Amino acid sequence: MVIETHPFGSFVPKNARWLVLGSFTTKEAYDEQKKFDYTWFYSNGRNQFWPILESVYGVKLKSIRDKEDLFTNLRMALADIIYQCERRKNSNLDMHLTNIVYAIEDITRILASKRISKIFFTSRFVETKFRSNFKEVIRRHPAIELVTLPSPSPRYAQMTLSQKIKRYNELLPSI
């Protein structure tokens, strides 16, 4: 197995008030042939994150700049909880990530420098790992509300895409 280091870091607008946390980037971001298509968070074409946000906010998110502009307008930061890991079975599934090094320093820095009032987790997996591995961060910021969104993975089939859109619309801030 190969140790992978997160290629994107975090995106933190100047006036960030909210933080979206995912797990880790897709394996294609490290593939020499495919990495140019996987240039930012949730770039896997099957992931429903950006289509959900396009529907919730009524915008087209075709470029990194479009996505950055949306998150800047929302005053929302974006990061992943995992800084480094290895993959079992060459899989994108969170449950196959191993030898994990969490992005505790990065997330601590975001929370220390911004007035984050709410953290949105992109899945129950991310929430569970955050609660168990970021206990000191949670202790230092007890007023921050923790909210779990439905997973944007197409593998999360307990909800249809339209149900996910409805739930994101109910939970996420408006522009």
N, C-alpha and C positions, 0 to 999 in steps of 0.2 A: 504494500500500500504506500501511497505517496502523501506526504503532508501538504495540505493546501492552505494557503493564507488568503484571507478575504481580500479580493481585488479592488473593492470599491470604497472601503472605509465607511464613512457616514455622510449624510447630507443634512446640514443644519443651517436653516435660514437665520438671518440676524435676529428676528423677533419671534423665534419659535416658542409656541405655547403647548404644543402637543408633540408626541413622539410615537411613530409606528415602528414596532420591532418585529422582524422576521427571524428566521433561523440562520440560514447560510445560503450562499449562492449555488446555482446549478453547476453540475460537473462540466457542462459545455463551455463555461467561461474559461476553462483551463485547456480545452482542446484546440490545438493549433489551427485546425481547419474551421472550427465553428466559433471560436471566441470573438470574432468580429460582430457576430449577431447577438452576443450576450454581453453587452457593454454596460449594463446598469442593473439595479435591483429588479427581480422578478422578470427577467428577460426571456425566460423559457416560454416559447410560443404557446404552450398548453396552459400555463398559469393564467388564472382568470383575474388577477389583481388589477391590471390596467384596464381591461374591458369593464370591470365592475366600476372602477372610478370614472371612466368615461361616461358611463350611464348615470351614476350618482350626480356628477357635476356638469353633465351636458357639454363636455369638451372632447376634442380629439387629442390623443396623446401618442403621437407618432414618433417623436424624437425625445432624446434625453432632455433637451431644452424645454419642450412642452411639459414634461413631467416635473422638472425643477421649478418651472414657473407656477404650476398648479400648487406644488408643495410650499413654495414661497408665499403665494397668495393665501394659502390656508394657514400659514405660520406653523407648519408641521415639519418636524425632523424625521429622518428615515435612517434606520440602522439595523444591523443584525446582531443577535446575541452571541454568535460564534465568531471568533477571530481566526482560529486555525482548527483543522480536524483532518481525519482520514476517512475514506469511504470504504465500507465493505461492499462487495459485489458490484463495484463500479456504479453504485445506485445514487439517485437524487433523493431518495426517501430519507426523511429526518431520522428514522429509526436505524438507518444504516450508517449514520455518522458516528465515528468513534475517536478515541484519543483527543477529546475536545478541549480546546483552550477557549474560555469565554472572553468576550470583549468587555470585561469589567471596567478597565481603565477608560475606554472610549465612552461607554455609557455613563460612568461616574462623571466624566468631564462634561458631557452634555447636560446632565442634571444639575451640576454645580454652576454652570455658566448661563443657563437659560431658566426661564420661569415656567417649566413644564408642569402643567396641572393634570394631564391625563396621558397614560401610556396605553396604546392600542396594540394588542398582540395579534399576529396574523394567524394564529392557530392555538389550540389547547396545548399542543406540544411546547410551543414557545412560552406560553404562560407558565406551564409546569416547570420548565427548566429555569425560567427567570426566578420564580418563587423559591426554588431550591438552591440556586447558585448565586443569586444576587441579594441574599438576605441582608447584608450590611447596607447595600444601596437602598433597599426598601425601608430599613430601620431609620436611615438618615433622612428619608423623604416620606414621612407617613401621610402627608396630605395629598400625595399624588394618587389619583384614581386609576385603578388597573381594570382595563376593559378587554375582553377577548372577542375578536371578530370571527365569523365563520371562515374556515380555511379557504383560501382562493385556489387551492389545488383541485384539479378536476377529479382526483381520486376521492375527495371528500364529497361523496354522492348522497349524503343524508339530506342535503338541500339542493334544489335546482339552482341554476344560475340566477333566475329571476328572484328566488327567495333570498339568495345571498345579496343581491343588489338592494332589495328591500331592507334587509337587516343593516347593511353598511349605511344606507341612507338614514336609518333611524339613529345609528350610533356615532357617525362621523360628524365633525363640525361643518357648518355651512361657510361659504366664502363671504 
